[in-house]
Amino acid sequence: SNPVKSYENEIRFMATDEMFGVKASIYDINGRMVKSYDHVDLSRGEGNLPKSNLKSGLYFLKFEHEGKQGVKKLLIE
């Protein structure tokens, strides 16, 4: 879901396929990595990450799987 509300505990996302062992990293607007998650599984093309202590703002969510990469904007309200 984007934007992620401040009261939500998870960042939910979707993909076209079921994937296992995805690496996800969250970067702030200055390009600094603030969170990293190894071995994220997307069951039925849906996954989630704990939001932890991310403050309101714009972030970038980078996915890596089997040599492929993708980046999505992430807004925390």
Order of alpha helices (4+ residues) and beta strands (2+ residues): beta-beta-beta-beta-beta-beta
